[in-house]
């Protein structure tokens, strides 16, 4: 069991009495590993401490997904949803709600602070190599990511970077920092460690331990994206792609999609390389989709067992009654896409509307979600009819996935778009990118910035674009092709433009906003239910200084016709940004 392995490595000390900041540094919790040590200067202490931090990450794994998804527009609740989760969906999260517990975040942060303060990073081996720098960099990344999660959920949070080891330190009134403050601090804090490899402790319960870390280039991309440093964010994401498999290596997005069979003229037969390769496979190969996950316990009694499978899937544990289901909003968005088909005769055909089983338009939703009426199941030896049997393929393992390859590409597109290069961003959506496509479809529109753009080096031999001929060497497609067919041939999926706008800057601003809308739709189609949606909506709304961008989408969770119903259920004005954030005992957060 993962947790038992982690606990075997960790020695904990009780050190904080309750008062002030110790209200959220719970006195009954085990916060700091090896607190009786003045230094962490041997392999045992350092490795045990790092794995102890990983153990604490398990406590916030489900919450990371649920707070990021249930408050958005792609998930809906039902009669089986718990009161705590219902309150999350309806923005009524009190201090007693199980998902509103900042202590768990600060337990991670304080352990990271202790490790960073005490690890002997100058220690070298007999080959004059620094021994603990990989662990040190990994802990810096854990701390940065955890603080970012706190800020995204609470708006402003008490901030400290030294370990709290005494009652006096616990009682101190620490300054509060918001998302922008957090991002700027940690951009500077982790950037020097971006090229340091992550540690590797081999395989733990069939999982490569390298998947347990947050790559610093990806994290820097996120921090810069939230901070509005768009060129820096784009380069951070690109640096991860180009260095992930070694210096000047390739990490192509692949050609896995959900597609109608070329030989089927009746729209009944599908091939699915997308869900089969992206959500159950947890490998760390050169072309793996999964980048980072938080490992979960193998049995419920261990304490950090992920409940996501039982929330999204009909299982024996929940008597086959799911608590969360895809919303009408994501069903409508999927159906609105135009699927471009390439027949066996190499002809371009567009799939008809009105196909059954949510197979109209984009196919990603139907690939991962199925729902059946009147399914017979055995519960405690008796046969019962389940009127709404549901399965969500994205949650089929015990581990919680955080980062994956397509996310890096899509966020790079988001950053490039806001940096002023909407055609570059759109190329990632429609065709995929290599040097030839950048030269042909991007640089002619931004010749003054060609030197900067050419930093994004995607060699043609390493990034082979999808084509009509379907060569075996092809390994790069437009992201929209994951579910909407052969997008590079789709005449309905085109670069947004308005030739009536004669001012070049106004025209570019128009393109940036419209491409950003396409990126947000793509993020919904690709990442629905994975824990990103509410934060994506928040980021765009804050960027545009338009709270209604988030509010209107959440109110239309059940479709435009049910907007007034959702407003009545939520009973919060989501046009007031304070309603987006949690508040805990009036000590942490901006919520009201």
Secondary structure, DSSP 8 states (H G I E B T S, - for coil): -HHHHHHHH--EE----SSGGGGTS-TTS--EETTT-S-B-SHHHHHHHHHHHHHHHGGGHHHHHHHHHTTSSSEEE-TTS-HHHHHHHTT---TTSTT--HHHHHHHHHHHHHHHHHB-TT-B-TTS-BSSHHHHHHHHHHHHHHHHHHHHHHSEEE---S---SHHHHHS---EEEHHHHHHHHHHHHGGGTTS------EETTEEGGGGS--HHHHHHHHHHHHT-HHHHHHHHHHHHHHTTSTT-----B---EEE-TT-SSS--EEESHHHHHTS-----TT-SEEEEE---SSGGGS----HHHHHS--GGGTT--SEEE-HHHHHHHHHS--EEE-TTS-EEE--S--STT-SS-SHHHHHEEEESSEEEEETTEEEEES-EEEETT--SSSEEEEEHHHHHHHHHHHHHHTT-HHHHHHHHHT---HHHHHHHTGGG-GGGHHHHTTS---TTTS-B--TT--TT--B--TTHHHHB-GGG-TTS-----TT--SHHHHHHHHHHHHHHHHHHHHHHHHTTSS-HHHHHHHHHHHHT-THHHHHHHHTTT-GGGHHHHHHHH-S-TTSGGGGS-EETTTEES--
